[in-house]
Amino acid sequence: MAKIVMKNWVKRMIESHAQVVVELNKANEFLNNALNNKDVNKTTVANLALVVRDLKNLAKDYEVILSNENVEFTPDGEYYIKVAHIEENKNK
């Protein structure tokens, strides 16, 4: 099986996407807790909703960028590379 060599910046982009997804899950949890807590200020709930929206958009942006580099996502959220071998390994 051919060894897969990936561009360094693509690796960093995958790591950044993964971090955004983790933050999105945390923000969703905070938002759900805030919605169910009558003591939380409604402005705080609205701001959390904006954070969730922005994180979702950022995650989608990363997915589009990675798709352009032949990195795709499986339905369970795992990454896979469509090509068997990527020759280039320097940032350009």
VMD Tcl script that draws the C-alpha trace (Angstrom):
set ca {
  {0.00 0.00 0.00}
  {1.31 3.43 -0.91}
  {2.34 5.76 1.86}
  {0.17 8.86 2.00}
  {2.12 12.09 2.17}
  {0.02 15.09 3.03}
  {0.78 18.77 2.73}
  {1.73 20.21 6.13}
  {-0.88 22.94 5.97}
  {-3.58 20.38 5.17}
  {-2.65 18.48 8.33}
  {-2.93 21.70 10.32}
  {-6.28 22.45 8.69}
  {-7.59 19.02 9.74}
  {-6.42 19.66 13.29}
  {-8.08 23.09 13.27}
  {-11.33 21.61 11.98}
  {-11.26 18.98 14.72}
  {-10.76 21.69 17.36}
  {-13.69 23.70 15.97}
  {-15.93 20.63 16.11}
  {-14.97 20.04 19.75}
  {-15.68 23.69 20.58}
  {-18.99 23.49 18.70}
  {-20.06 20.48 20.75}
  {-19.18 22.31 23.98}
  {-21.00 25.46 22.88}
  {-24.09 23.41 21.96}
  {-24.04 21.81 25.39}
  {-23.69 25.21 27.08}
  {-26.54 26.58 24.97}
  {-28.84 23.68 25.83}
  {-28.04 24.09 29.52}
  {-28.64 27.84 29.32}
  {-31.98 27.35 27.56}
  {-33.12 25.03 30.35}
  {-31.96 27.33 33.15}
  {-34.33 30.19 33.98}
  {-31.58 31.96 35.94}
  {-29.44 32.53 32.83}
  {-29.82 35.96 31.27}
  {-31.60 35.89 27.89}
  {-28.79 38.01 26.40}
  {-26.32 35.30 27.35}
  {-28.49 32.69 25.63}
  {-28.67 34.85 22.50}
  {-24.90 35.32 22.48}
  {-24.35 31.57 22.86}
  {-26.67 31.00 19.91}
  {-24.52 33.36 17.84}
  {-21.36 31.52 18.89}
  {-22.90 28.19 17.87}
  {-23.93 29.65 14.50}
  {-20.44 31.04 13.87}
  {-18.72 27.78 14.85}
  {-21.00 25.82 12.52}
  {-20.11 28.17 9.67}
  {-16.40 27.90 10.45}
  {-16.60 24.09 10.50}
  {-18.35 24.14 7.11}
  {-15.68 26.48 5.73}
  {-12.94 24.10 6.84}
  {-14.81 21.19 5.26}
  {-15.02 23.02 1.92}
  {-11.31 23.90 2.02}
  {-10.40 20.31 2.87}
  {-12.69 18.99 0.16}
  {-10.79 21.13 -2.35}
  {-7.64 19.29 -1.20}
  {-9.30 15.87 -1.72}
  {-9.94 15.30 1.98}
  {-13.49 14.11 2.54}
  {-15.60 13.15 5.54}
  {-17.38 9.87 6.14}
  {-20.92 9.95 7.58}
  {-19.53 9.25 11.06}
  {-17.28 12.31 10.83}
  {-14.02 10.50 10.09}
  {-11.62 11.88 7.51}
  {-10.35 10.01 4.49}
  {-8.26 11.00 1.52}
  {-9.62 10.33 -1.95}
  {-6.23 9.84 -3.58}
  {-3.74 7.12 -2.71}
  {-0.64 9.28 -2.88}
  {-0.07 13.02 -2.72}
  {3.37 13.90 -4.04}
  {3.62 17.45 -2.77}
  {4.58 17.89 0.87}
  {5.78 21.51 1.00}
  {3.59 24.50 1.69}
  {2.92 26.57 -1.39}
}
mol new
graphics top color blue
foreach p $ca { graphics top sphere $p radius 0.5 }
foreach p [lrange $ca 0 end-1] q [lrange $ca 1 end] { graphics top cylinder $p $q radius 0.2 }
display resetview
